[in-house]
């Protein structure tokens, strides 16, 4: 009699730990991927693109747009 601690008793106990580690790793990768997508939205836009967007939204008027555009080029 081994009292449930011999043979398969310990080996079966490790599988649930491995499963939890795998689930945590998958969740971490998904969250990290989502965060990268949300932070990369502004990357790759030139200053002129941002200026055009601000003008299109009405944040700046035509005169300010033209002045800043001249400064950029």
PQR file with spaces between the fields and no chain letter, atoms N, CA, C, O and H, PARSE charges and radii, in Angstrom:
ATOM       1  N    UNK     1       0.835   -1.176    0.000 -0.4000 1.5000
ATOM       2  CA   UNK     1       0.000    0.000    0.000 -0.0000 2.0000
ATOM       3  C    UNK     1       0.884    1.244    0.000  0.5500 1.7000
ATOM       4  O    UNK     1       1.818    1.369    0.791 -0.5500 1.4000
ATOM       5  N    UNK     2       0.566    2.140   -0.892 -0.4000 1.5000
ATOM       6  CA   UNK     2       1.349    3.358   -1.002 -0.0000 2.0000
ATOM       7  C    UNK     2       0.555    4.572   -0.545  0.5500 1.7000
ATOM       8  O    UNK     2       1.110    5.668   -0.471 -0.5500 1.4000
ATOM       9  H    UNK     2      -0.193    2.039   -1.535  0.4000 1.0000
ATOM      10  N    UNK     3      -0.663    4.417   -0.252 -0.4000 1.5000
ATOM      11  CA   UNK     3      -1.466    5.509    0.269 -0.0000 2.0000
ATOM      12  C    UNK     3      -1.785    6.578   -0.766  0.5500 1.7000
ATOM      13  O    UNK     3      -2.055    7.722   -0.401 -0.5500 1.4000
ATOM      14  H    UNK     3      -1.114    3.527   -0.312  0.4000 1.0000
ATOM      15  N    UNK     4      -1.759    6.235   -2.040 -0.4000 1.5000
ATOM      16  CA   UNK     4      -2.104    7.179   -3.088 -0.0000 2.0000
ATOM      17  C    UNK     4      -0.974    8.104   -3.505  0.5500 1.7000
ATOM      18  O    UNK     4      -1.180    8.985   -4.339 -0.5500 1.4000
ATOM      19  H    UNK     4      -1.539    5.306   -2.337  0.4000 1.0000
ATOM      20  N    UNK     5       0.226    7.921   -2.938 -0.4000 1.5000
ATOM      21  CA   UNK     5       1.327    8.806   -3.285 -0.0000 2.0000
ATOM      22  C    UNK     5       2.327    8.149   -4.230  0.5500 1.7000
ATOM      23  O    UNK     5       3.298    8.790   -4.630 -0.5500 1.4000
ATOM      24  H    UNK     5       0.392    7.206   -2.260  0.4000 1.0000
ATOM      25  N    UNK     6       2.125    6.949   -4.580 -0.4000 1.5000
ATOM      26  CA   UNK     6       3.091    6.250   -5.418 -0.0000 2.0000
ATOM      27  C    UNK     6       2.659    6.199   -6.862  0.5500 1.7000
ATOM      28  O    UNK     6       1.514    6.512   -7.190 -0.5500 1.4000
ATOM      29  H    UNK     6       1.336    6.428   -4.256  0.4000 1.0000
ATOM      30  N    UNK     7       3.559    5.812   -7.710 -0.4000 1.5000
ATOM      31  CA   UNK     7       3.268    5.558   -9.110 -0.0000 2.0000
ATOM      32  C    UNK     7       2.650    6.730   -9.837  0.5500 1.7000
ATOM      33  O    UNK     7       3.323    7.716  -10.140 -0.5500 1.4000
ATOM      34  H    UNK     7       4.489    5.558   -7.444  0.4000 1.0000
ATOM      35  N    UNK     8       1.362    6.615  -10.115 -0.4000 1.5000
ATOM      36  CA   UNK     8       0.676    7.626  -10.923 -0.0000 2.0000
ATOM      37  C    UNK     8       0.173    8.802  -10.104  0.5500 1.7000
ATOM      38  O    UNK     8      -0.223    9.812  -10.686 -0.5500 1.4000
ATOM      39  H    UNK     8       0.816    5.815   -9.869  0.4000 1.0000
ATOM      40  N    UNK     9       0.171    8.717   -8.819 -0.4000 1.5000
ATOM      41  CA   UNK     9      -0.377    9.783   -7.982 -0.0000 2.0000
ATOM      42  C    UNK     9       0.333   11.115   -8.183  0.5500 1.7000
ATOM      43  O    UNK     9      -0.325   12.136   -8.376 -0.5500 1.4000
ATOM      44  H    UNK     9       0.493    7.897   -8.346  0.4000 1.0000
ATOM      45  N    UNK    10       1.648   11.125   -8.142 -0.4000 1.5000
ATOM      46  CA   UNK    10       2.400   12.371   -8.314 -0.0000 2.0000
ATOM      47  C    UNK    10       2.418   12.814   -9.770  0.5500 1.7000
ATOM      48  O    UNK    10       2.323   14.007  -10.060 -0.5500 1.4000
ATOM      49  H    UNK    10       2.183   10.295   -7.985  0.4000 1.0000
ATOM      50  N    UNK    11       2.539   11.866  -10.678 -0.4000 1.5000
ATOM      51  CA   UNK    11       2.589   12.213  -12.093 -0.0000 2.0000
ATOM      52  C    UNK    11       1.318   12.880  -12.571  0.5500 1.7000
ATOM      53  O    UNK    11       1.388   13.809  -13.375 -0.5500 1.4000
ATOM      54  H    UNK    11       2.616   10.897  -10.443  0.4000 1.0000
ATOM      55  N    UNK    12       0.181   12.452  -12.115 -0.4000 1.5000
ATOM      56  CA   UNK    12      -1.089   13.044  -12.522 -0.0000 2.0000
ATOM      57  C    UNK    12      -1.241   14.440  -11.928  0.5500 1.7000
ATOM      58  O    UNK    12      -1.912   15.288  -12.516 -0.5500 1.4000
ATOM      59  H    UNK    12       0.124   11.697  -11.462  0.4000 1.0000
ATOM      60  N    UNK    13      -0.642   14.686  -10.799 -0.4000 1.5000
ATOM      61  CA   UNK    13      -0.749   15.980  -10.151 -0.0000 2.0000
ATOM      62  C    UNK    13      -0.037   17.091  -10.900  0.5500 1.7000
ATOM      63  O    UNK    13      -0.414   18.256  -10.771 -0.5500 1.4000
ATOM      64  H    UNK    13      -0.097   13.997  -10.322  0.4000 1.0000
ATOM      65  N    UNK    14       0.968   16.764  -11.670 -0.4000 1.5000
ATOM      66  CA   UNK    14       1.713   17.778  -12.417 -0.0000 2.0000
ATOM      67  C    UNK    14       0.989   18.233  -13.678  0.5500 1.7000
ATOM      68  O    UNK    14       1.251   19.343  -14.142 -0.5500 1.4000
ATOM      69  H    UNK    14       1.274   15.818  -11.775  0.4000 1.0000
ATOM      70  N    UNK    15       0.115   17.456  -14.242 -0.4000 1.5000
ATOM      71  CA   UNK    15      -0.548   17.816  -15.497 -0.0000 2.0000
ATOM      72  C    UNK    15      -1.446   19.033  -15.351  0.5500 1.7000
ATOM      73  O    UNK    15      -1.525   19.849  -16.269 -0.5500 1.4000
ATOM      74  H    UNK    15      -0.097   16.554  -13.864  0.4000 1.0000
ATOM      75  N    UNK    16      -2.117   19.171  -14.231 -0.4000 1.5000
ATOM      76  CA   UNK    16      -2.974   20.344  -14.074 -0.0000 2.0000
ATOM      77  C    UNK    16      -2.140   21.612  -13.946  0.5500 1.7000
ATOM      78  O    UNK    16      -2.571   22.677  -14.388 -0.5500 1.4000
ATOM      79  H    UNK    16      -2.053   18.508  -13.485  0.4000 1.0000
ATOM      80  N    UNK    17      -0.946   21.517  -13.348 -0.4000 1.5000
ATOM      81  CA   UNK    17      -0.055   22.678  -13.251 -0.0000 2.0000
ATOM      82  C    UNK    17       0.436   23.076  -14.641  0.5500 1.7000
ATOM      83  O    UNK    17       0.469   24.260  -14.975 -0.5500 1.4000
ATOM      84  H    UNK    17      -0.595   20.652  -12.989  0.4000 1.0000
ATOM      85  N    UNK    18       0.815   22.090  -15.448 -0.4000 1.5000
ATOM      86  CA   UNK    18       1.259   22.364  -16.813 -0.0000 2.0000
ATOM      87  C    UNK    18       0.120   22.988  -17.612  0.5500 1.7000
ATOM      88  O    UNK    18       0.345   23.920  -18.384 -0.5500 1.4000
ATOM      89  H    UNK    18       0.788   21.128  -15.177  0.4000 1.0000
ATOM      90  N    UNK    19      -1.084   22.489  -17.438 -0.4000 1.5000
ATOM      91  CA   UNK    19      -2.242   23.054  -18.128 -0.0000 2.0000
ATOM      92  C    UNK    19      -2.481   24.507  -17.754  0.5500 1.7000
ATOM      93  O    UNK    19      -2.774   25.331  -18.620 -0.5500 1.4000
ATOM      94  H    UNK    19      -1.267   21.732  -16.811  0.4000 1.0000
ATOM      95  N    UNK    20      -2.360   24.823  -16.480 -0.4000 1.5000
ATOM      96  CA   UNK    20      -2.544   26.201  -16.025 -0.0000 2.0000
ATOM      97  C    UNK    20      -1.464   27.104  -16.617  0.5500 1.7000
ATOM      98  O    UNK    20      -1.754   28.223  -17.041 -0.5500 1.4000
ATOM      99  H    UNK    20      -2.123   24.153  -15.777  0.4000 1.0000
ATOM     100  N    UNK    21      -0.227   26.627  -16.647 -0.4000 1.5000
ATOM     101  CA   UNK    21       0.866   27.415  -17.225 -0.0000 2.0000
ATOM     102  C    UNK    21       0.596   27.692  -18.696  0.5500 1.7000
ATOM     103  O    UNK    21       0.825   28.807  -19.163 -0.5500 1.4000
ATOM     104  H    UNK    21       0.009   25.718  -16.303  0.4000 1.0000
ATOM     105  N    UNK    22       0.119   26.707  -19.426 -0.4000 1.5000
ATOM     106  CA   UNK    22      -0.186   26.887  -20.848 -0.0000 2.0000
ATOM     107  C    UNK    22      -1.322   27.897  -21.025  0.5500 1.7000
ATOM     108  O    UNK    22      -1.233   28.777  -21.881 -0.5500 1.4000
ATOM     109  H    UNK    22      -0.067   25.801  -19.046  0.4000 1.0000
ATOM     110  N    UNK    23      -2.371   27.782  -20.238 -0.4000 1.5000
ATOM     111  CA   UNK    23      -3.498   28.714  -20.343 -0.0000 2.0000
ATOM     112  C    UNK    23      -3.039   30.143  -20.029  0.5500 1.7000
ATOM     113  O    UNK    23      -3.413   31.079  -20.735 -0.5500 1.4000
ATOM     114  H    UNK    23      -2.443   27.067  -19.543  0.4000 1.0000
ATOM     115  N    UNK    24      -2.244   30.314  -18.992 -0.4000 1.5000
ATOM     116  CA   UNK    24      -1.747   31.643  -18.631 -0.0000 2.0000
ATOM     117  C    UNK    24      -0.883   32.203  -19.763  0.5500 1.7000
ATOM     118  O    UNK    24      -0.988   33.386  -20.089 -0.5500 1.4000
ATOM     119  H    UNK    24      -1.940   29.554  -18.419  0.4000 1.0000
ATOM     120  N    UNK    25      -0.039   31.374  -20.362 -0.4000 1.5000
ATOM     121  CA   UNK    25       0.812   31.829  -21.464 -0.0000 2.0000
ATOM     122  C    UNK    25      -0.014   32.257  -22.666  0.5500 1.7000
ATOM     123  O    UNK    25       0.297   33.269  -23.295 -0.5500 1.4000
ATOM     124  H    UNK    25       0.046   30.413  -20.097  0.4000 1.0000
ATOM     125  N    UNK    26      -1.048   31.518  -22.996 -0.4000 1.5000
ATOM     126  CA   UNK    26      -1.906   31.873  -24.126 -0.0000 2.0000
ATOM     127  C    UNK    26      -2.631   33.185  -23.847  0.5500 1.7000
ATOM     128  O    UNK    26      -2.686   34.052  -24.719 -0.5500 1.4000
ATOM     129  H    UNK    26      -1.301   30.696  -22.485  0.4000 1.0000
ATOM     130  N    UNK    27      -3.185   33.345  -22.657 -0.4000 1.5000
ATOM     131  CA   UNK    27      -3.890   34.574  -22.304 -0.0000 2.0000
ATOM     132  C    UNK    27      -2.928   35.762  -22.355  0.5500 1.7000
ATOM     133  O    UNK    27      -3.292   36.829  -22.849 -0.5500 1.4000
ATOM     134  H    UNK    27      -3.140   32.641  -21.949  0.4000 1.0000
ATOM     135  N    UNK    28      -1.713   35.588  -21.854 -0.4000 1.5000
ATOM     136  CA   UNK    28      -0.713   36.649  -21.862 -0.0000 2.0000
ATOM     137  C    UNK    28      -0.372   37.065  -23.289  0.5500 1.7000
ATOM     138  O    UNK    28      -0.256   38.257  -23.572 -0.5500 1.4000
ATOM     139  H    UNK    28      -1.418   34.721  -21.453  0.4000 1.0000
ATOM     140  N    UNK    29      -0.211   36.098  -24.192 -0.4000 1.5000
ATOM     141  CA   UNK    29       0.110   36.413  -25.583 -0.0000 2.0000
ATOM     142  C    UNK    29      -1.039   37.158  -26.262  0.5500 1.7000
ATOM     143  O    UNK    29      -0.805   38.088  -27.033 -0.5500 1.4000
ATOM     144  H    UNK    29      -0.305   35.129  -23.962  0.4000 1.0000
ATOM     145  N    UNK    30      -2.275   36.754  -25.980 -0.4000 1.5000
ATOM     146  CA   UNK    30      -3.434   37.433  -26.574 -0.0000 2.0000
ATOM     147  C    UNK    30      -3.512   38.870  -26.075  0.5500 1.7000
ATOM     148  O    UNK    30      -3.711   39.786  -26.873 -0.5500 1.4000
ATOM     149  H    UNK    30      -2.465   35.998  -25.353  0.4000 1.0000
ATOM     150  N    UNK    31      -3.361   39.081  -24.778 -0.4000 1.5000
ATOM     151  CA   UNK    31      -3.424   40.435  -24.219 -0.0000 2.0000
ATOM     152  C    UNK    31      -2.291   41.292  -24.769  0.5500 1.7000
ATOM     153  O    UNK    31      -2.506   42.453  -25.118 -0.5500 1.4000
ATOM     154  H    UNK    31      -3.200   38.337  -24.130  0.4000 1.0000
ATOM     155  N    UNK    32      -1.104   40.738  -24.849 -0.4000 1.5000
ATOM     156  CA   UNK    32       0.038   41.479  -25.385 -0.0000 2.0000
ATOM     157  C    UNK    32      -0.203   41.854  -26.848  0.5500 1.7000
ATOM     158  O    UNK    32       0.125   42.965  -27.262 -0.5500 1.4000
ATOM     159  H    UNK    32      -0.930   39.795  -24.565  0.4000 1.0000
ATOM     160  N    UNK    33      -0.767   40.948  -27.623 -0.4000 1.5000
ATOM     161  CA   UNK    33      -1.065   41.225  -29.023 -0.0000 2.0000
ATOM     162  C    UNK    33      -2.101   42.318  -29.176  0.5500 1.7000
ATOM     163  O    UNK    33      -1.978   43.167  -30.059 -0.5500 1.4000
ATOM     164  H    UNK    33      -1.033   40.045  -27.286  0.4000 1.0000
ATOM     165  N    UNK    34      -3.119   42.314  -28.332 -0.4000 1.5000
ATOM     166  CA   UNK    34      -4.142   43.356  -28.384 -0.0000 2.0000
ATOM     167  C    UNK    34      -3.572   44.716  -28.010  0.5500 1.7000
ATOM     168  O    UNK    34      -3.927   45.727  -28.615 -0.5500 1.4000
ATOM     169  H    UNK    34      -3.219   41.624  -27.614  0.4000 1.0000
ATOM     170  N    UNK    35      -2.695   44.746  -27.023 -0.4000 1.5000
ATOM     171  CA   UNK    35      -2.088   46.007  -26.615 -0.0000 2.0000
ATOM     172  C    UNK    35      -1.190   46.564  -27.702  0.5500 1.7000
ATOM     173  O    UNK    35      -1.163   47.778  -27.904 -0.5500 1.4000
ATOM     174  H    UNK    35      -2.406   43.924  -26.531  0.4000 1.0000
ATOM     175  N    UNK    36      -0.457   45.721  -28.408 -0.4000 1.5000
ATOM     176  CA   UNK    36       0.406   46.180  -29.492 -0.0000 2.0000
ATOM     177  C    UNK    36      -0.421   46.766  -30.621  0.5500 1.7000
ATOM     178  O    UNK    36      -0.032   47.776  -31.207 -0.5500 1.4000
ATOM     179  H    UNK    36      -0.480   44.735  -28.244  0.4000 1.0000
ATOM     180  N    UNK    37      -1.544   46.159  -30.935 -0.4000 1.5000
ATOM     181  CA   UNK    37      -2.395   46.682  -32.001 -0.0000 2.0000
ATOM     182  C    UNK    37      -2.934   48.056  -31.650  0.5500 1.7000
ATOM     183  O    UNK    37      -3.020   48.920  -32.523 -0.5500 1.4000
ATOM     184  H    UNK    37      -1.860   45.339  -30.459  0.4000 1.0000
ATOM     185  N    UNK    38      -3.293   48.278  -30.411 -0.4000 1.5000
ATOM     186  CA   UNK    38      -3.863   49.570  -30.042 -0.0000 2.0000
ATOM     187  C    UNK    38      -2.799   50.656  -29.955  0.5500 1.7000
ATOM     188  O    UNK    38      -3.110   51.822  -30.199 -0.5500 1.4000
ATOM     189  H    UNK    38      -3.223   47.576  -29.703  0.4000 1.0000
ATOM     190  N    UNK    39      -1.563   50.323  -29.619 -0.4000 1.5000
ATOM     191  CA   UNK    39      -0.525   51.338  -29.517 -0.0000 2.0000
ATOM     192  C    UNK    39       0.125   51.624  -30.849  0.5500 1.7000
ATOM     193  O    UNK    39       0.764   52.667  -30.988 -0.5500 1.4000
ATOM     194  H    UNK    39      -1.311   49.376  -29.421  0.4000 1.0000
ATOM     195  N    UNK    40      -0.001   50.764  -31.832 -0.4000 1.5000
ATOM     196  CA   UNK    40       0.633   50.968  -33.127 -0.0000 2.0000
ATOM     197  C    UNK    40      -0.228   51.763  -34.100  0.5500 1.7000
ATOM     198  O    UNK    40       0.193   51.983  -35.236 -0.5500 1.4000
ATOM     199  H    UNK    40      -0.521   49.917  -31.719  0.4000 1.0000
ATOM     200  N    UNK    41      -1.389   52.189  -33.705 -0.4000 1.5000
ATOM     201  CA   UNK    41      -2.275   52.890  -34.629 -0.0000 2.0000
ATOM     202  C    UNK    41      -1.696   54.227  -35.054  0.5500 1.7000
ATOM     203  O    UNK    41      -1.861   54.607  -36.213 -0.5500 1.4000
ATOM     204  H    UNK    41      -1.730   52.010  -32.782  0.4000 1.0000
ATOM     205  N    UNK    42      -1.030   54.951  -34.182 -0.4000 1.5000
ATOM     206  CA   UNK    42      -0.479   56.248  -34.527 -0.0000 2.0000
ATOM     207  C    UNK    42       0.887   56.168  -35.186  0.5500 1.7000
ATOM     208  O    UNK    42       1.339   57.148  -35.779 -0.5500 1.4000
ATOM     209  H    UNK    42      -0.895   54.642  -33.241  0.4000 1.0000
ATOM     210  N    UNK    43       1.546   55.037  -35.099 -0.4000 1.5000
ATOM     211  CA   UNK    43       2.872   54.887  -35.671 -0.0000 2.0000
ATOM     212  C    UNK    43       2.761   54.759  -37.182  0.5500 1.7000
ATOM     213  O    UNK    43       1.879   54.069  -37.692 -0.5500 1.4000
ATOM     214  H    UNK    43       1.179   54.242  -34.617  0.4000 1.0000
ATOM     215  N    UNK    44       3.648   55.420  -37.884 -0.4000 1.5000
ATOM     216  CA   UNK    44       3.656   55.330  -39.329 -0.0000 2.0000
ATOM     217  C    UNK    44       3.011   56.528  -40.004  0.5500 1.7000
ATOM     218  O    UNK    44       3.102   56.669  -41.223 -0.5500 1.4000
ATOM     219  H    UNK    44       4.365   55.981  -37.470  0.4000 1.0000
ATOM     220  N    UNK    45       2.367   57.384  -39.242 -0.4000 1.5000
ATOM     221  CA   UNK    45       1.769   58.585  -39.807 -0.0000 2.0000
ATOM     222  C    UNK    45       2.822   59.684  -39.829  0.5500 1.7000
ATOM     223  O    UNK    45       3.557   59.879  -38.861 -0.5500 1.4000
ATOM     224  H    UNK    45       2.293   57.269  -38.252  0.4000 1.0000
ATOM     225  N    UNK    46       2.882   60.388  -40.931 -0.4000 1.5000
ATOM     226  CA   UNK    46       3.802   61.514  -41.006 -0.0000 2.0000
ATOM     227  C    UNK    46       3.166   62.718  -40.323  0.5500 1.7000
ATOM     228  O    UNK    46       1.969   62.734  -40.034 -0.5500 1.4000
ATOM     229  H    UNK    46       2.285   60.230  -41.718  0.4000 1.0000
ATOM     230  N    UNK    47       3.985   63.710  -40.078 -0.4000 1.5000
ATOM     231  CA   UNK    47       3.474   64.940  -39.471 -0.0000 2.0000
ATOM     232  C    UNK    47       2.453   65.606  -40.386  0.5500 1.7000
ATOM     233  O    UNK    47       1.475   66.188  -39.917 -0.5500 1.4000
ATOM     234  H    UNK    47       4.956   63.697  -40.314  0.4000 1.0000
ATOM     235  N    UNK    48       2.685   65.520  -41.689 -0.4000 1.5000
ATOM     236  CA   UNK    48       1.757   66.109  -42.638 -0.0000 2.0000
ATOM     237  C    UNK    48       0.407   65.391  -42.606  0.5500 1.7000
ATOM     238  O    UNK    48      -0.639   66.030  -42.715 -0.5500 1.4000
ATOM     239  H    UNK    48       3.480   65.047  -42.070  0.4000 1.0000
ATOM     240  N    UNK    49       0.429   64.055  -42.456 -0.4000 1.5000
ATOM     241  CA   UNK    49      -0.825   63.294  -42.345 -0.0000 2.0000
ATOM     242  C    UNK    49      -1.621   63.723  -41.119  0.5500 1.7000
ATOM     243  O    UNK    49      -2.839   63.891  -41.181 -0.5500 1.4000
ATOM     244  H    UNK    49       1.279   63.535  -42.367  0.4000 1.0000
ATOM     245  N    UNK    50      -0.924   63.896  -40.015 -0.4000 1.5000
ATOM     246  CA   UNK    50      -1.591   64.312  -38.782 -0.0000 2.0000
ATOM     247  C    UNK    50      -2.152   65.722  -38.946  0.5500 1.7000
ATOM     248  O    UNK    50      -3.256   66.018  -38.489 -0.5500 1.4000
ATOM     249  H    UNK    50       0.066   63.759  -39.964  0.4000 1.0000
ATOM     250  N    UNK    51      -1.374   66.593  -39.610 -0.4000 1.5000
ATOM     251  CA   UNK    51      -1.844   67.951  -39.851 -0.0000 2.0000
ATOM     252  C    UNK    51      -3.099   67.953  -40.722  0.5500 1.7000
ATOM     253  O    UNK    51      -4.039   68.704  -40.464 -0.5500 1.4000
ATOM     254  H    UNK    51      -0.477   66.352  -39.981  0.4000 1.0000
ATOM     255  N    UNK    52      -3.108   67.119  -41.743 -0.4000 1.5000
ATOM     256  CA   UNK    52      -4.285   67.013  -42.610 -0.0000 2.0000
ATOM     257  C    UNK    52      -5.504   66.519  -41.839  0.5500 1.7000
ATOM     258  O    UNK    52      -6.616   67.000  -42.054 -0.5500 1.4000
ATOM     259  H    UNK    52      -2.344   66.509  -41.953  0.4000 1.0000
ATOM     260  N    UNK    53      -5.297   65.567  -40.951 -0.4000 1.5000
ATOM     261  CA   UNK    53      -6.403   65.047  -40.138 -0.0000 2.0000
ATOM     262  C    UNK    53      -6.958   66.131  -39.219  0.5500 1.7000
ATOM     263  O    UNK    53      -8.172   66.252  -39.053 -0.5500 1.4000
ATOM     264  H    UNK    53      -4.393   65.176  -40.776  0.4000 1.0000
ATOM     265  N    UNK    54      -6.071   66.911  -38.630 -0.4000 1.5000
ATOM     266  CA   UNK    54      -6.529   67.993  -37.743 -0.0000 2.0000
ATOM     267  C    UNK    54      -7.330   69.031  -38.517  0.5500 1.7000
ATOM     268  O    UNK    54      -8.329   69.550  -38.020 -0.5500 1.4000
ATOM     269  H    UNK    54      -5.085   66.813  -38.765  0.4000 1.0000
ATOM     270  N    UNK    55      -6.890   69.330  -39.733 -0.4000 1.5000
ATOM     271  CA   UNK    55      -7.621   70.284  -40.580 -0.0000 2.0000
ATOM     272  C    UNK    55      -8.987   69.713  -40.967  0.5500 1.7000
ATOM     273  O    UNK    55      -9.993   70.421  -40.943 -0.5500 1.4000
ATOM     274  H    UNK    55      -6.078   68.908  -40.136  0.4000 1.0000
ATOM     275  N    UNK    56      -9.012   68.450  -41.316 -0.4000 1.5000
ATOM     276  CA   UNK    56     -10.273   67.807  -41.704 -0.0000 2.0000
ATOM     277  C    UNK    56     -11.267   67.770  -40.548  0.5500 1.7000
ATOM     278  O    UNK    56     -12.473   67.882  -40.768 -0.5500 1.4000
ATOM     279  H    UNK    56      -8.194   67.874  -41.335  0.4000 1.0000
ATOM     280  N    UNK    57     -10.779   67.615  -39.321 -0.4000 1.5000
ATOM     281  CA   UNK    57     -11.666   67.596  -38.148 -0.0000 2.0000
ATOM     282  C    UNK    57     -12.082   68.997  -37.724  0.5500 1.7000
ATOM     283  O    UNK    57     -12.954   69.153  -36.869 -0.5500 1.4000
ATOM     284  H    UNK    57      -9.799   67.524  -39.141  0.4000 1.0000
ATOM     285  N    UNK    58     -11.470   70.013  -38.312 -0.4000 1.5000
ATOM     286  CA   UNK    58     -11.822   71.382  -37.956 -0.0000 2.0000
ATOM     287  C    UNK    58     -11.088   71.914  -36.746  0.5500 1.7000
ATOM     288  O    UNK    58     -11.473   72.947  -36.198 -0.5500 1.4000
ATOM     289  H    UNK    58     -10.761   69.886  -39.007  0.4000 1.0000
ATOM     290  N    UNK    59     -10.040   71.235  -36.315 -0.4000 1.5000
ATOM     291  CA   UNK    59      -9.277   71.691  -35.155 -0.0000 2.0000
ATOM     292  C    UNK    59      -8.449   72.932  -35.488  0.5500 1.7000
ATOM     293  O    UNK    59      -8.187   73.757  -34.613 -0.5500 1.4000
ATOM     294  H    UNK    59      -9.727   70.396  -36.759  0.4000 1.0000
ATOM     295  N    UNK    60      -8.038   73.065  -36.748 -0.4000 1.5000
ATOM     296  CA   UNK    60      -7.276   74.227  -37.186 -0.0000 2.0000
ATOM     297  C    UNK    60      -7.929   74.795  -38.444  0.5500 1.7000
ATOM     298  O    UNK    60      -8.598   74.076  -39.186 -0.5500 1.4000
ATOM     299  H    UNK    60      -8.251   72.394  -37.459  0.4000 1.0000
ATOM     300  N    UNK    61      -7.727   76.089  -38.673 -0.4000 1.5000
ATOM     301  CA   UNK    61      -8.303   76.695  -39.872 -0.0000 2.0000
ATOM     302  C    UNK    61      -7.312   76.610  -41.040  0.5500 1.7000
ATOM     303  O    UNK    61      -6.194   76.121  -40.882 -0.5500 1.4000
ATOM     304  H    UNK    61      -7.183   76.672  -38.070  0.4000 1.0000
ATOM     305  N    UNK    62      -7.736   77.092  -42.210 -0.4000 1.5000
ATOM     306  CA   UNK    62      -6.934   76.966  -43.416 -0.0000 2.0000
ATOM     307  C    UNK    62      -5.622   77.731  -43.300  0.5500 1.7000
ATOM     308  O    UNK    62      -4.582   77.251  -43.750 -0.5500 1.4000
ATOM     309  H    UNK    62      -8.644   77.490  -42.338  0.4000 1.0000
ATOM     310  N    UNK    63      -5.663   78.903  -42.707 -0.4000 1.5000
ATOM     311  CA   UNK    63      -4.451   79.705  -42.567 -0.0000 2.0000
ATOM     312  C    UNK    63      -3.418   78.968  -41.709  0.5500 1.7000
ATOM     313  O    UNK    63      -2.249   78.880  -42.083 -0.5500 1.4000
ATOM     314  H    UNK    63      -6.508   79.293  -42.342  0.4000 1.0000
ATOM     315  N    UNK    64      -3.844   78.449  -40.578 -0.4000 1.5000
ATOM     316  CA   UNK    64      -2.921   77.717  -39.704 -0.0000 2.0000
ATOM     317  C    UNK    64      -2.418   76.462  -40.396  0.5500 1.7000
ATOM     318  O    UNK    64      -1.247   76.105  -40.267 -0.5500 1.4000
ATOM     319  H    UNK    64      -4.794   78.520  -40.274  0.4000 1.0000
ATOM     320  N    UNK    65      -3.292   75.795  -41.125 -0.4000 1.5000
ATOM     321  CA   UNK    65      -2.888   74.599  -41.871 -0.0000 2.0000
ATOM     322  C    UNK    65      -1.770   74.942  -42.859  0.5500 1.7000
ATOM     323  O    UNK    65      -0.755   74.249  -42.923 -0.5500 1.4000
ATOM     324  H    UNK    65      -4.243   76.085  -41.230  0.4000 1.0000
ATOM     325  N    UNK    66      -1.965   76.011  -43.624 -0.4000 1.5000
ATOM     326  CA   UNK    66      -0.970   76.406  -44.625 -0.0000 2.0000
ATOM     327  C    UNK    66       0.356   76.807  -43.972  0.5500 1.7000
ATOM     328  O    UNK    66       1.424   76.477  -44.488 -0.5500 1.4000
ATOM     329  H    UNK    66      -2.790   76.574  -43.572  0.4000 1.0000
ATOM     330  N    UNK    67       0.296   77.509  -42.854 -0.4000 1.5000
ATOM     331  CA   UNK    67       1.525   77.925  -42.154 -0.0000 2.0000
ATOM     332  C    UNK    67       2.302   76.712  -41.650  0.5500 1.7000
ATOM     333  O    UNK    67       3.511   76.603  -41.850 -0.5500 1.4000
ATOM     334  H    UNK    67      -0.571   77.778  -42.435  0.4000 1.0000
ATOM     335  N    UNK    68       1.591   75.819  -41.003 -0.4000 1.5000
ATOM     336  CA   UNK    68       2.261   74.620  -40.473 -0.0000 2.0000
ATOM     337  C    UNK    68       2.762   73.715  -41.589  0.5500 1.7000
ATOM     338  O    UNK    68       3.799   73.067  -41.451 -0.5500 1.4000
ATOM     339  H    UNK    68       0.609   75.907  -40.841  0.4000 1.0000
ATOM     340  N    UNK    69       2.028   73.673  -42.688 -0.4000 1.5000
ATOM     341  CA   UNK    69       2.464   72.863  -43.829 -0.0000 2.0000
ATOM     342  C    UNK    69       3.773   73.418  -44.389  0.5500 1.7000
ATOM     343  O    UNK    69       4.674   72.653  -44.733 -0.5500 1.4000
ATOM     344  H    UNK    69       1.186   74.199  -42.800  0.4000 1.0000
ATOM     345  N    UNK    70       3.879   74.744  -44.481 -0.4000 1.5000
ATOM     346  CA   UNK    70       5.122   75.375  -44.933 -0.0000 2.0000
ATOM     347  C    UNK    70       6.266   75.063  -43.988  0.5500 1.7000
ATOM     348  O    UNK    70       7.393   74.832  -44.426 -0.5500 1.4000
ATOM     349  H    UNK    70       3.147   75.365  -44.202  0.4000 1.0000
ATOM     350  N    UNK    71       5.983   75.056  -42.697 -0.4000 1.5000
ATOM     351  CA   UNK    71       7.032   74.746  -41.711 -0.0000 2.0000
ATOM     352  C    UNK    71       7.538   73.314  -41.857  0.5500 1.7000
ATOM     353  O    UNK    71       8.711   73.035  -41.609 -0.5500 1.4000
ATOM     354  H    UNK    71       5.068   75.243  -42.341  0.4000 1.0000
ATOM     355  N    UNK    72       6.671   72.433  -42.251 -0.4000 1.5000
ATOM     356  CA   UNK    72       7.052   71.023  -42.361 -0.0000 2.0000
ATOM     357  C    UNK    72       7.849   70.723  -43.626  0.5500 1.7000
ATOM     358  O    UNK    72       8.660   69.797  -43.646 -0.5500 1.4000
ATOM     359  H    UNK    72       5.718   72.659  -42.452  0.4000 1.0000
ATOM     360  N    UNK    73       7.621   71.503  -44.681 -0.4000 1.5000
ATOM     361  CA   UNK    73       8.310   71.216  -45.947 -0.0000 2.0000
ATOM     362  C    UNK    73       9.497   72.095  -46.163  0.5500 1.7000
ATOM     363  O    UNK    73      10.178   71.974  -47.181 -0.5500 1.4000
ATOM     364  H    UNK    73       6.962   72.255  -44.665  0.4000 1.0000
